[in-house]
């Protein structure tokens, strides 16, 4: 299946289309992987990406998942608590 990722970065919006993945689960997993990388890059650069998000659409233009980078950041913080 083909998927489209909409990246909402503050007031900017970027679209990446025609990403071929096996199914919705694979598309969501790829979305979270990308979100984690975006959060980690933001921390390294000192850029607050908490308000950013990713929307994933399938080839029928149906929203599959919305990923909030704020939620990803909160999850990452909880993983590193001792």
Secondary structure, DSSP 8 states (H G I E B T S, - for coil): -EEEEEEEETTEEEEEEEEE-SSHHHHHHHHHHHHHHHHHHHHHHT---TT-EEEEE-TTS-EEEEEEHHHHHHHHHHHT--
